[in-house]
Amino acid sequence: MKTILFIGLVWPEPQSSAAGIRILQLVRMFRRVGYEVVFASAAVKSPYSHPLYQEGIHEEDIQLNNSGFDAFIASLKPDIVVFDRFISEEQYGWRVREHCPSALTILDTEDLHFLRRARQDAVKRGTAIDYYNDTATREIAAILRCDLSLIISKNELELLLETFHLPAELLYYLPFLESNIEESTRDSWLPFEERKDFVFIGNFLHEPNWHTVRILKAEIWPKIRNCLPTAELHIYGAYASEKVYQLHQPKENFLIKGRAEDARKTLEAYKVLVAPILFGAGVKGKFIDAMQAGTPSVTTVIGAESMSVEGIWGGYMEDDLDCFSQKAVGLYRDRRIWYEAQEKGIYILHKTSSKEQFEEPFLTHINALNSGLSLHRQRNFMGQILRNQQHSANKYMSLWIEEKNKYLR
């Protein structure tokens, strides 16, 4: 039995974030095809961390800047190591390569952090997007050091290939891995007439979600409420802070609901998801959840990025905030348009995120890559340079911290 080690930035919380769903989908895929799966993280578990052990996955607590990890991985001898986001690769990559040099290393980017930061800076400063920030330097270096990086968005794949000219053989497009929506599931959805109100959902540790809620409160909701005075907007999201709860205004039908214990079950009760997202990256899990719940949505072009199919969206894509509000009202009122949007959502989900479509080719690619790993690494000469140089910088910084910590105990 082959062994795969996932090194998590955090323990997966699938009910808190799309990142938690994503990493859990990868874990389950490898488990399903017979790998022994080990998940390790230096993070502290929360009450919402998924109980991986219940699915036959071994959990391992590890520490940052501690040689105990060296003994652990040398004993485990994994065939594959998956780094959860580039920060995990920076912290543990050099140790993996030193003690398990033949292990295939995979970076799951989740989304491109440098792209999200560039867009966020551009929106806040009112300037053009500048991709060349220090996060880009670190993230792309991690991509080059790994044997393969998983890219969840076609737009991000294009950016890496055409703007940064990364070798195509180091990148693999792998979207969310969702089950197709069966007829029985569709039959269980509440019909148009039994749904009501608007909804937004998003983890509040994620800056784009907080920014979006402020736009909803200040710009979008007053316009919608003028047309639909009895409708309510319910805001869900894990880790809502006091500044989020300060927006709770029952007199304005703007209600902060906090964490949704089951995002998809929660969304099934609502008529329209509204998400005027102005910056971000990757694929937005809230729309996957909405499509799985049969709930149409109104978002921006950035919000629908890498999910719309030839301009088709399960609702509307609109960047102008006045038009955004009008289209949200129209979708809420019009039964025919609403059902058409629901059908489009099903089509998009099956077209862009079907695990039946993407899992088998990916696993075949992994097997082929493992068979020709030496030649693959030889062709990635820039990666060799970075493993030699940047690897050493991370290595000796980590060793220095470890020695310093000994004297602080």
C-alpha positions as a Markdown table, in Angstrom:
| # | Residue | x | y | z |
|---|---|---|---|---|
| 1 | Met | 0.0 | 0.0 | 0.0 |
| 2 | Lys | 1.4 | 3.4 | -1.0 |
| 3 | Thr | 1.5 | 6.2 | 1.6 |
| 4 | Ile | 0.6 | 9.9 | 1.0 |
| 5 | Leu | 1.3 | 12.6 | 3.6 |
| 6 | Phe | -0.7 | 15.8 | 3.7 |
| 7 | Ile | 0.9 | 18.6 | 5.5 |
| 8 | Gly | -1.9 | 21.0 | 6.5 |
| 9 | Leu | -1.6 | 24.7 | 7.2 |
| 10 | Val | -4.6 | 24.1 | 9.4 |
| 11 | Trp | -6.8 | 21.1 | 10.3 |
| 12 | Pro | -9.6 | 20.9 | 7.7 |
| 13 | Glu | -12.8 | 22.6 | 8.6 |
| 14 | Pro | -15.2 | 21.8 | 5.7 |
| 15 | Gln | -18.1 | 23.7 | 7.4 |
| 16 | Ser | -15.9 | 26.8 | 7.8 |
| 17 | Ser | -14.2 | 27.3 | 4.5 |
| 18 | Ala | -13.9 | 26.2 | 0.9 |
| 19 | Ala | -10.3 | 25.4 | 1.6 |
| 20 | Gly | -11.4 | 22.8 | 4.1 |
| 21 | Ile | -13.7 | 21.2 | 1.6 |
| 22 | Arg | -11.0 | 21.2 | -1.1 |
| 23 | Ile | -8.3 | 19.5 | 1.0 |
| 24 | Leu | -10.9 | 17.0 | 2.3 |
| 25 | Gln | -11.9 | 16.1 | -1.2 |
| 26 | Leu | -8.2 | 15.3 | -2.1 |
| 27 | Val | -7.7 | 13.3 | 1.1 |
| 28 | Arg | -10.9 | 11.2 | 0.3 |
| 29 | Met | -9.9 | 10.7 | -3.3 |
| 30 | Phe | -6.5 | 9.1 | -2.4 |
| 31 | Arg | -8.1 | 7.1 | 0.4 |
| 32 | Arg | -10.7 | 5.8 | -2.0 |
| 33 | Val | -8.1 | 4.4 | -4.4 |
| 34 | Gly | -6.2 | 2.6 | -1.7 |
| 35 | Tyr | -3.5 | 4.9 | -0.4 |
| 36 | Glu | -2.7 | 5.0 | 3.3 |
| 37 | Val | -3.4 | 8.6 | 4.1 |
| 38 | Val | -1.6 | 10.6 | 6.9 |
| 39 | Phe | -2.6 | 14.1 | 7.7 |
| 40 | Ala | -0.2 | 16.2 | 9.8 |
| 41 | Ser | -0.4 | 19.8 | 11.0 |
| 42 | Ala | 1.2 | 22.1 | 13.5 |
| 43 | Ala | -2.0 | 24.0 | 14.0 |
| 44 | Val | -4.3 | 23.7 | 17.0 |
| 45 | Lys | -7.5 | 21.8 | 16.3 |
| 46 | Ser | -10.8 | 23.7 | 16.8 |
| 47 | Pro | -14.2 | 22.3 | 17.7 |
| 48 | Tyr | -15.0 | 22.5 | 14.0 |
| 49 | Ser | -12.0 | 20.5 | 12.8 |
| 50 | His | -13.1 | 17.4 | 10.8 |
| 51 | Pro | -12.5 | 14.1 | 12.6 |
| 52 | Leu | -10.3 | 12.6 | 9.9 |
| 53 | Tyr | -9.6 | 9.5 | 12.1 |
| 54 | Gln | -13.2 | 8.4 | 11.7 |
| 55 | Glu | -12.5 | 7.9 | 8.0 |
| 56 | Gly | -9.4 | 5.8 | 8.6 |
| 57 | Ile | -7.0 | 8.7 | 8.1 |
| 58 | His | -4.1 | 8.8 | 10.5 |
| 59 | Glu | -3.7 | 12.2 | 12.3 |
| 60 | Glu | -0.3 | 13.5 | 13.3 |
| 61 | Asp | 0.6 | 16.5 | 15.4 |
| 62 | Ile | 3.8 | 18.1 | 14.3 |
| 63 | Gln | 5.7 | 21.2 | 15.3 |
| 64 | Leu | 7.3 | 24.1 | 13.4 |
| 65 | Asn | 11.1 | 24.5 | 13.4 |
| 66 | Asn | 11.5 | 21.2 | 15.2 |
| 67 | Ser | 13.7 | 18.3 | 14.2 |
| 68 | Gly | 11.1 | 15.9 | 15.5 |
| 69 | Phe | 9.5 | 16.2 | 12.1 |
| 70 | Asp | 12.6 | 14.8 | 10.5 |
| 71 | Ala | 12.4 | 11.5 | 12.5 |
| 72 | Phe | 8.6 | 11.3 | 11.8 |
| 73 | Ile | 8.9 | 11.6 | 8.0 |
| 74 | Ala | 12.1 | 9.4 | 7.8 |
| 75 | Ser | 10.1 | 6.7 | 9.6 |
| 76 | Leu | 6.9 | 7.2 | 7.5 |
| 77 | Lys | 8.7 | 7.2 | 4.1 |
| 78 | Pro | 5.7 | 8.6 | 2.2 |
| 79 | Asp | 5.5 | 8.0 | -1.6 |
| 80 | Ile | 3.8 | 11.4 | -2.0 |
| 81 | Val | 3.8 | 14.5 | 0.1 |
| 82 | Val | 1.1 | 17.2 | -0.4 |
| 83 | Phe | 1.7 | 20.7 | 0.9 |
| 84 | Asp | -1.5 | 22.6 | 1.8 |
| 85 | Arg | -0.7 | 26.0 | 0.4 |
| 86 | Phe | 2.8 | 27.5 | -0.3 |
| 87 | Ile | 3.5 | 28.4 | 3.4 |
| 88 | Ser | 3.5 | 24.7 | 4.3 |
| 89 | Glu | 6.0 | 24.0 | 1.6 |
| 90 | Glu | 8.3 | 26.8 | 2.8 |
| 91 | Gln | 8.2 | 25.4 | 6.4 |
| 92 | Tyr | 8.6 | 21.7 | 5.7 |
| 93 | Gly | 9.7 | 21.3 | 2.0 |
| 94 | Trp | 13.4 | 21.2 | 2.8 |
| 95 | Arg | 12.9 | 18.6 | 5.5 |
| 96 | Val | 10.9 | 16.4 | 3.2 |
| 97 | Arg | 13.5 | 16.6 | 0.4 |
| 98 | Glu | 16.3 | 16.0 | 2.8 |
| 99 | His | 14.8 | 12.8 | 4.4 |
| 100 | Cys | 12.6 | 11.5 | 1.6 |
| 101 | Pro | 14.2 | 12.7 | -1.6 |
| 102 | Ser | 12.3 | 10.2 | -3.8 |
| 103 | Ala | 8.8 | 11.3 | -2.6 |
| 104 | Leu | 6.7 | 13.0 | -5.2 |
| 105 | Thr | 6.0 | 16.6 | -3.9 |
| 106 | Ile | 2.7 | 18.2 | -4.7 |
| 107 | Leu | 1.6 | 21.8 | -3.8 |
| 108 | Asp | -2.1 | 22.4 | -3.5 |
| 109 | Thr | -2.2 | 26.1 | -4.0 |
| 110 | Glu | -6.0 | 26.3 | -3.0 |
| 111 | Asp | -5.9 | 29.7 | -4.8 |
| 112 | Leu | -3.1 | 32.0 | -5.8 |
| 113 | His | -2.4 | 34.0 | -2.7 |
| 114 | Phe | -0.4 | 36.6 | -4.6 |
| 115 | Leu | -3.3 | 37.2 | -7.0 |
| 116 | Arg | -5.8 | 37.8 | -4.2 |
| 117 | Arg | -3.4 | 40.2 | -2.5 |
| 118 | Ala | -2.7 | 42.1 | -5.8 |
| 119 | Arg | -6.4 | 42.5 | -6.5 |
| 120 | Gln | -7.1 | 43.6 | -2.9 |
| 121 | Asp | -4.3 | 46.2 | -3.0 |
| 122 | Ala | -5.6 | 47.5 | -6.3 |
| 123 | Val | -9.2 | 47.9 | -5.0 |
| 124 | Lys | -8.1 | 49.6 | -1.8 |
| 125 | Arg | -5.7 | 51.9 | -3.5 |
| 126 | Gly | -7.6 | 52.5 | -6.6 |
| 127 | Thr | -4.7 | 51.5 | -8.8 |
| 128 | Ala | -4.0 | 49.0 | -11.5 |
| 129 | Ile | -3.3 | 45.4 | -10.5 |
| 130 | Asp | 0.4 | 44.7 | -9.9 |
| 131 | Tyr | 1.1 | 41.0 | -9.7 |
| 132 | Tyr | 4.7 | 41.3 | -8.8 |
| 133 | Asn | 4.5 | 41.5 | -5.0 |
| 134 | Asp | 6.7 | 39.7 | -2.5 |
| 135 | Thr | 4.0 | 37.0 | -2.0 |
| 136 | Ala | 4.3 | 36.2 | -5.7 |
| 137 | Thr | 8.0 | 35.7 | -5.3 |
| 138 | Arg | 7.5 | 33.2 | -2.4 |
| 139 | Glu | 4.5 | 31.4 | -3.9 |
| 140 | Ile | 6.0 | 30.9 | -7.4 |
| 141 | Ala | 9.3 | 29.8 | -5.8 |
| 142 | Ala | 7.3 | 27.1 | -3.9 |
| 143 | Ile | 5.6 | 26.0 | -7.2 |
| 144 | Leu | 9.0 | 25.7 | -8.9 |
| 145 | Arg | 10.5 | 23.7 | -6.0 |
| 146 | Cys | 7.6 | 21.1 | -6.2 |
| 147 | Asp | 7.2 | 18.4 | -8.7 |
| 148 | Leu | 3.6 | 19.4 | -9.4 |
| 149 | Ser | 1.2 | 22.2 | -8.3 |
| 150 | Leu | -2.6 | 21.9 | -8.3 |
| 151 | Ile | -4.3 | 24.9 | -9.7 |
| 152 | Ile | -8.1 | 25.2 | -9.0 |
| 153 | Ser | -8.8 | 28.0 | -11.5 |
| 154 | Lys | -8.3 | 28.1 | -15.2 |
| 155 | Asn | -7.8 | 31.8 | -15.0 |
| 156 | Glu | -4.9 | 31.3 | -12.6 |
| 157 | Leu | -3.4 | 28.6 | -14.7 |
| 158 | Glu | -3.4 | 31.0 | -17.7 |
| 159 | Leu | -1.8 | 33.7 | -15.5 |
| 160 | Leu | 1.0 | 31.4 | -14.4 |
| 161 | Leu | 1.6 | 30.2 | -18.0 |
| 162 | Glu | 1.3 | 33.4 | -19.9 |
| 163 | Thr | 2.4 | 36.1 | -17.5 |
| 164 | Phe | 5.0 | 34.2 | -15.4 |
| 165 | His | 5.9 | 31.7 | -18.1 |
| 166 | Leu | 6.0 | 28.7 | -15.8 |
| 167 | Pro | 6.6 | 25.3 | -17.3 |
| 168 | Ala | 3.2 | 23.6 | -18.1 |
| 169 | Glu | 4.5 | 20.3 | -16.8 |
| 170 | Leu | 4.7 | 21.7 | -13.3 |
| 171 | Leu | 1.0 | 22.7 | -13.2 |
| 172 | Tyr | -2.2 | 20.7 | -13.2 |
| 173 | Tyr | -5.7 | 22.1 | -13.4 |
| 174 | Leu | -7.8 | 20.3 | -10.7 |
| 175 | Pro | -11.1 | 22.1 | -9.7 |
| 176 | Phe | -13.4 | 21.2 | -6.9 |
| 177 | Leu | -14.4 | 17.5 | -7.1 |
| 178 | Glu | -18.1 | 17.4 | -6.7 |
| 179 | Ser | -20.7 | 14.6 | -7.1 |
| 180 | Asn | -23.2 | 15.2 | -10.0 |
| 181 | Ile | -26.6 | 16.4 | -8.9 |
| 182 | Glu | -29.1 | 13.4 | -9.2 |
| 183 | Glu | -32.7 | 13.7 | -10.0 |
| 184 | Ser | -33.7 | 12.6 | -6.5 |
| 185 | Thr | -31.7 | 15.6 | -5.1 |
| 186 | Arg | -33.4 | 18.0 | -7.4 |
| 187 | Asp | -36.8 | 16.7 | -6.4 |
| 188 | Ser | -36.0 | 17.3 | -2.7 |
| 189 | Trp | -35.2 | 21.0 | -3.3 |
| 190 | Leu | -37.8 | 23.6 | -2.1 |
| 191 | Pro | -39.7 | 25.1 | -5.0 |
| 192 | Phe | -39.6 | 28.8 | -5.9 |
| 193 | Glu | -42.8 | 29.5 | -4.1 |
| 194 | Glu | -41.6 | 28.1 | -0.8 |
| 195 | Arg | -38.3 | 29.9 | -0.8 |
| 196 | Lys | -37.8 | 33.4 | 0.5 |
| 197 | Asp | -35.2 | 36.1 | 1.4 |
| 198 | Phe | -31.6 | 36.7 | 0.2 |
| 199 | Val | -28.5 | 35.2 | 1.6 |
| 200 | Phe | -24.7 | 35.6 | 1.7 |
| 201 | Ile | -22.2 | 33.1 | 3.2 |
| 202 | Gly | -18.4 | 33.3 | 3.6 |
| 203 | Asn | -15.7 | 32.7 | 6.2 |
| 204 | Phe | -14.9 | 36.1 | 7.9 |
| 205 | Leu | -11.2 | 35.2 | 8.3 |
| 206 | His | -11.1 | 35.8 | 4.5 |
| 207 | Glu | -10.8 | 39.5 | 3.7 |
| 208 | Pro | -12.9 | 39.5 | 0.5 |
| 209 | Asn | -15.9 | 38.2 | 2.4 |
| 210 | Trp | -15.8 | 41.0 | 5.0 |
| 211 | His | -15.4 | 43.6 | 2.1 |
| 212 | Thr | -18.3 | 42.0 | 0.3 |
| 213 | Val | -20.6 | 42.2 | 3.3 |
| 214 | Arg | -19.8 | 45.9 | 3.7 |
| 215 | Ile | -20.7 | 46.5 | 0.1 |
| 216 | Leu | -24.0 | 44.6 | 0.6 |
| 217 | Lys | -24.8 | 46.7 | 3.7 |
| 218 | Ala | -23.9 | 50.1 | 2.2 |
| 219 | Glu | -24.6 | 49.8 | -1.5 |
| 220 | Ile | -26.7 | 46.8 | -2.5 |
| 221 | Trp | -29.2 | 46.1 | 0.3 |
| 222 | Pro | -30.8 | 49.6 | 0.5 |
| 223 | Lys | -31.6 | 49.4 | -3.2 |
| 224 | Ile | -33.1 | 45.9 | -3.0 |
| 225 | Arg | -35.1 | 46.8 | 0.1 |
| 226 | Asn | -36.7 | 49.7 | -1.7 |
| 227 | Cys | -38.2 | 47.3 | -4.2 |
| 228 | Leu | -38.8 | 44.4 | -1.8 |
| 229 | Pro | -39.5 | 45.9 | 1.7 |
| 230 | Thr | -40.5 | 42.6 | 3.3 |
| 231 | Ala | -37.5 | 40.6 | 2.2 |
| 232 | Glu | -34.6 | 40.0 | 4.5 |
| 233 | Leu | -30.8 | 39.5 | 3.9 |
| 234 | His | -29.2 | 36.8 | 6.1 |
| 235 | Ile | -25.4 | 36.9 | 6.4 |
| 236 | Tyr | -23.7 | 33.6 | 7.4 |
| 237 | Gly | -20.1 | 32.9 | 8.0 |
| 238 | Ala | -17.6 | 31.3 | 10.3 |
| 239 | Tyr | -15.5 | 33.4 | 12.7 |
| 240 | Ala | -17.6 | 36.5 | 12.5 |
| 241 | Ser | -16.0 | 39.2 | 14.7 |
| 242 | Glu | -17.6 | 42.1 | 16.6 |
| 243 | Lys | -17.2 | 44.4 | 13.6 |
| 244 | Val | -19.3 | 42.0 | 11.6 |
| 245 | Tyr | -22.0 | 41.7 | 14.3 |
| 246 | Gln | -22.2 | 45.5 | 14.5 |
| 247 | Leu | -23.8 | 45.4 | 11.0 |
| 248 | His | -26.7 | 43.5 | 12.4 |
| 249 | Gln | -29.8 | 45.7 | 11.8 |
| 250 | Pro | -33.1 | 43.9 | 12.3 |
| 251 | Lys | -35.1 | 47.1 | 11.5 |
| 252 | Glu | -33.4 | 47.1 | 8.1 |
| 253 | Asn | -33.9 | 43.3 | 7.6 |
| 254 | Phe | -30.2 | 43.0 | 7.5 |
| 255 | Leu | -29.4 | 40.0 | 9.8 |
| 256 | Ile | -26.0 | 38.6 | 10.9 |
| 257 | Lys | -26.6 | 34.9 | 11.5 |
| 258 | Gly | -23.1 | 33.7 | 12.3 |
| 259 | Arg | -21.9 | 30.2 | 11.4 |
| 260 | Ala | -24.0 | 27.9 | 9.3 |
| 261 | Glu | -23.6 | 24.3 | 10.6 |
| 262 | Asp | -24.4 | 22.9 | 7.2 |
| 263 | Ala | -23.8 | 25.4 | 4.4 |
| 264 | Arg | -25.7 | 23.6 | 1.7 |
| 265 | Lys | -28.7 | 22.7 | 3.9 |
| 266 | Thr | -28.8 | 26.3 | 5.0 |
| 267 | Leu | -28.7 | 27.7 | 1.4 |
| 268 | Glu | -31.6 | 25.4 | 0.3 |
| 269 | Ala | -34.1 | 27.6 | 2.1 |
| 270 | Tyr | -33.2 | 30.8 | 0.3 |
| 271 | Lys | -34.3 | 32.2 | -3.0 |
| 272 | Val | -31.2 | 34.2 | -4.1 |
| 273 | Leu | -27.5 | 34.3 | -3.0 |
| 274 | Val | -26.0 | 37.8 | -3.5 |
| 275 | Ala | -22.2 | 38.2 | -3.5 |
| 276 | Pro | -20.8 | 41.4 | -5.0 |
| 277 | Ile | -17.2 | 40.3 | -4.7 |
| 278 | Leu | -14.7 | 42.9 | -5.9 |
| 279 | Phe | -11.4 | 41.0 | -5.3 |
| 280 | Gly | -10.3 | 37.5 | -4.5 |
| 281 | Ala | -8.8 | 34.5 | -6.3 |
| 282 | Gly | -9.4 | 30.8 | -7.0 |
| 283 | Val | -12.9 | 29.4 | -7.2 |
| 284 | Lys | -15.5 | 30.6 | -4.7 |
| 285 | Gly | -16.9 | 27.7 | -2.7 |
| 286 | Lys | -20.1 | 29.6 | -1.8 |
| 287 | Phe | -21.2 | 29.2 | -5.4 |
| 288 | Ile | -20.5 | 25.5 | -5.5 |
| 289 | Asp | -22.6 | 25.2 | -2.3 |
| 290 | Ala | -25.4 | 27.3 | -3.8 |
| 291 | Met | -25.5 | 25.2 | -7.0 |
| 292 | Gln | -25.6 | 22.1 | -4.9 |
| 293 | Ala | -28.5 | 23.6 | -3.0 |
| 294 | Gly | -30.4 | 24.7 | -6.2 |
| 295 | Thr | -30.0 | 28.4 | -5.2 |
| 296 | Pro | -29.4 | 30.9 | -8.0 |
| 297 | Ser | -27.0 | 33.7 | -7.4 |
| 298 | Val | -26.0 | 37.2 | -8.5 |
| 299 | Thr | -22.3 | 38.0 | -8.4 |
| 300 | Thr | -19.5 | 39.9 | -10.2 |
| 301 | Val | -17.2 | 38.7 | -13.0 |
| 302 | Ile | -14.5 | 38.2 | -10.3 |
| 303 | Gly | -17.0 | 36.2 | -8.2 |
| 304 | Ala | -17.8 | 33.9 | -11.1 |
| 305 | Glu | -14.3 | 33.6 | -12.4 |
| 306 | Ser | -13.3 | 30.2 | -13.7 |
| 307 | Met | -16.8 | 28.9 | -13.1 |
| 308 | Ser | -19.0 | 30.5 | -15.8 |
| 309 | Val | -19.2 | 28.4 | -19.0 |
| 310 | Glu | -19.0 | 30.6 | -22.2 |
| 311 | Gly | -20.7 | 33.4 | -20.3 |
| 312 | Ile | -23.4 | 31.2 | -18.8 |
| 313 | Trp | -24.1 | 31.7 | -15.1 |
| 314 | Gly | -26.7 | 30.3 | -12.7 |
| 315 | Gly | -28.2 | 33.8 | -12.2 |
| 316 | Tyr | -26.4 | 37.0 | -13.2 |
| 317 | Met | -22.9 | 38.3 | -13.4 |
| 318 | Glu | -22.9 | 42.1 | -12.9 |
| 319 | Asp | -20.1 | 44.5 | -11.9 |
| 320 | Asp | -22.2 | 47.7 | -11.8 |
| 321 | Leu | -23.7 | 47.9 | -8.4 |
| 322 | Asp | -27.0 | 49.6 | -9.5 |
| 323 | Cys | -27.5 | 47.0 | -12.2 |
| 324 | Phe | -26.5 | 44.3 | -9.6 |
| 325 | Ser | -29.4 | 45.3 | -7.3 |
| 326 | Gln | -31.9 | 45.5 | -10.2 |
| 327 | Lys | -31.0 | 42.0 | -11.4 |
| 328 | Ala | -31.1 | 40.6 | -7.9 |
| 329 | Val | -34.7 | 41.9 | -7.6 |
| 330 | Gly | -35.6 | 40.6 | -11.0 |
| 331 | Leu | -34.3 | 37.1 | -10.2 |
| 332 | Tyr | -36.1 | 37.1 | -6.9 |
| 333 | Arg | -39.5 | 38.0 | -8.5 |
| 334 | Asp | -39.5 | 36.1 | -11.8 |
| 335 | Arg | -40.3 | 32.4 | -11.4 |
| 336 | Arg | -39.3 | 31.5 | -15.0 |
| 337 | Ile | -35.9 | 33.3 | -14.8 |
| 338 | Trp | -35.3 | 31.7 | -11.4 |
| 339 | Tyr | -35.8 | 28.2 | -12.7 |
| 340 | Glu | -33.7 | 28.8 | -15.8 |
| 341 | Ala | -30.9 | 30.1 | -13.5 |
| 342 | Gln | -31.2 | 26.9 | -11.3 |
| 343 | Glu | -30.8 | 24.7 | -14.4 |
| 344 | Lys | -27.8 | 26.7 | -15.6 |
| 345 | Gly | -26.2 | 26.2 | -12.1 |
| 346 | Ile | -26.6 | 22.4 | -12.5 |
| 347 | Tyr | -25.1 | 22.6 | -16.0 |
| 348 | Ile | -22.1 | 24.6 | -14.7 |
| 349 | Leu | -21.5 | 22.3 | -11.8 |
| 350 | His | -21.5 | 19.2 | -14.0 |
| 351 | Lys | -19.3 | 20.9 | -16.6 |
| 352 | Thr | -16.7 | 22.4 | -14.3 |
| 353 | Ser | -16.5 | 20.4 | -11.1 |
| 354 | Ser | -17.5 | 16.8 | -11.7 |
| 355 | Lys | -15.3 | 14.4 | -9.8 |
| 356 | Glu | -16.3 | 11.7 | -12.4 |
| 357 | Gln | -14.7 | 13.9 | -15.0 |
| 358 | Phe | -11.5 | 15.0 | -13.3 |
| 359 | Glu | -10.4 | 12.3 | -10.7 |
| 360 | Glu | -9.4 | 9.5 | -13.0 |
| 361 | Pro | -7.2 | 11.6 | -15.4 |
| 362 | Phe | -5.5 | 13.2 | -12.4 |
| 363 | Leu | -4.6 | 9.9 | -10.7 |
| 364 | Thr | -3.4 | 8.6 | -14.1 |
| 365 | His | -1.2 | 11.7 | -14.4 |
| 366 | Ile | 0.2 | 11.1 | -10.8 |
| 367 | Asn | 1.2 | 7.5 | -11.7 |
| 368 | Ala | 2.9 | 8.6 | -14.9 |
| 369 | Leu | 4.7 | 11.4 | -13.1 |
| 370 | Asn | 6.0 | 9.0 | -10.4 |
| 371 | Ser | 7.3 | 6.6 | -13.1 |
| 372 | Gly | 9.4 | 9.3 | -14.8 |
| 373 | Leu | 10.2 | 11.5 | -11.8 |
| 374 | Ser | 14.0 | 11.7 | -12.3 |
| 375 | Leu | 13.6 | 13.0 | -15.9 |
| 376 | His | 10.8 | 15.4 | -14.8 |
| 377 | Arg | 13.1 | 16.9 | -12.1 |
| 378 | Gln | 16.0 | 17.1 | -14.5 |
| 379 | Arg | 13.9 | 19.2 | -16.9 |
| 380 | Asn | 12.9 | 21.5 | -14.0 |
| 381 | Phe | 16.4 | 23.0 | -13.7 |
| 382 | Met | 15.1 | 26.3 | -12.2 |
| 383 | Gly | 13.5 | 24.2 | -9.4 |
| 384 | Gln | 16.9 | 22.6 | -8.8 |
| 385 | Ile | 18.4 | 26.0 | -8.3 |
| 386 | Leu | 15.7 | 27.1 | -5.9 |
| 387 | Arg | 15.9 | 23.9 | -3.9 |
| 388 | Asn | 19.6 | 24.5 | -3.5 |
| 389 | Gln | 19.4 | 28.2 | -2.6 |
| 390 | Gln | 16.1 | 29.1 | -1.1 |
| 391 | His | 15.8 | 25.7 | 0.4 |
| 392 | Ser | 19.0 | 26.4 | 2.3 |
| 393 | Ala | 17.8 | 29.8 | 3.5 |
| 394 | Asn | 14.6 | 28.2 | 5.0 |
| 395 | Lys | 16.6 | 25.3 | 6.4 |
| 396 | Tyr | 19.1 | 27.4 | 8.3 |
| 397 | Met | 16.5 | 29.9 | 9.5 |
| 398 | Ser | 14.5 | 27.0 | 10.9 |
| 399 | Leu | 17.5 | 25.4 | 12.5 |
| 400 | Trp | 18.4 | 28.7 | 14.1 |
| 401 | Ile | 14.9 | 29.1 | 15.5 |
| 402 | Glu | 15.1 | 25.6 | 16.9 |
| 403 | Glu | 18.4 | 26.2 | 18.7 |
| 404 | Lys | 17.1 | 29.5 | 20.0 |
| 405 | Asn | 14.0 | 27.9 | 21.4 |
| 406 | Lys | 16.1 | 25.4 | 23.3 |
| 407 | Tyr | 17.5 | 28.2 | 25.4 |
| 408 | Leu | 14.1 | 29.8 | 26.0 |
| 409 | Arg | 12.6 | 26.7 | 27.6 |
